[in-house]
């Protein structure tokens, strides 16, 4: 239930179109719904503007499908991140509406039309190996109602590739830069644009990359202004932040 649906429910009660008991049954789980192993935050859409997202890693298929089945009753679009093929197969057993984005490891269930903002988010990667994290960001941003521009494999090893795309990048309202290795691309982009840049370090790289730590430290120590940094491989977090900026 979002804020518009809540207002409509209250208006229907006032106008006598909905019985008080029926409204009560819908509202009593608004703070959260107790499942024992999880407390579903049905109020989050009203507070934050987006429904609760399912993080699948560490959950059993049974837990995930139970959460999905309860969320579907609220008729919201559902986003399940870090989902394996097995998770998708389990969800597909309870709904035929599930879509699996294999690179992003995301399951999307569309229960209502997505109203797309005219403001664009550019998702840029340094290399092809960074695409899975970038796709997590891109798919998340699209489900949250944003237009997304994808620009892949334009890292500093061939900086001319980035320069050839600057006219497209300049159309974006927010830019997400996804890079592993030493993570230098975020600083380069940050020095070329007048838009917010959200940097995503990835765990792509050889031994001294330390699972993304070298890219993280480079991005945190960037001399370019206006760069924010999220956690290693956190494409979802970058997209959520970018979407919030777009909504301002």
C-alpha positions, 0 to 999 in steps of 0.5 A: 500500500502506498500513500495514494492507496492509503488516502483512497482507503480512508476516503472510501471509509468516510464515504461508506464504500468500505466497512470499518472492519474491512479497512481495519483488516488492511491497516492492522498489518501496515506497521509490519507483518509477523512471519516468525522468521521475518517481519515484513515492513508494509509501511516502508512504501509510505515512509520511504516511497518504495516497498521493501526489497528482498535480499535473497542471500542467506534465506532459504527458498521456502522463506523467500517464497513465503515473503514473496507470496505475502508481498504479492497480496499488497499488489506492489512491484517486487524486487528480489536481489542476489537471487540465484537461478534456484531462487527464481525457479522456486518463485516461478512455482508460485507466480508466472509473473516473475522475470529473472535478470541473470547478470544482475541476479535479480527477480522482478515481479511487476504487479502495477505499472511503473511510472518512469521519470524523465530524469535519467540515470547513467550507469557506467562501467570501467570494464566488461567484468563490472557489468553484473554489478552495473546491471544490478544497479540498472535493473533496480533503478528501472524498477524504481521508476527511472530511465537508465542509460547503460555505458559499458567498458569505458575504463581508464585503460582506454580513456578515449572510449569514455570521451566518445560517450560524453554527450550521452553521459551529459544527458543524465541527472545522476551518474553511477560509476562501477569500477574494479581494479584500482577504481580510477574511473569514478575520479575521471568522470567526477572531474568531467561532469556537473552531476552527482556521481555515485561510485561503486567499487567492485571486487573485480581485480587481481590479488592486491585488489583485496576483493574490491578494497583497493577500488573502495579506497581510491574512490573514497580518496578521490580528488574530484568533488561531488562523488559519493561512494557505496559499499563494494559490489553494492549496485542496489544501494547505488541505484536506490540513492540515485533514484532518491536524488531523481525524486527530489 
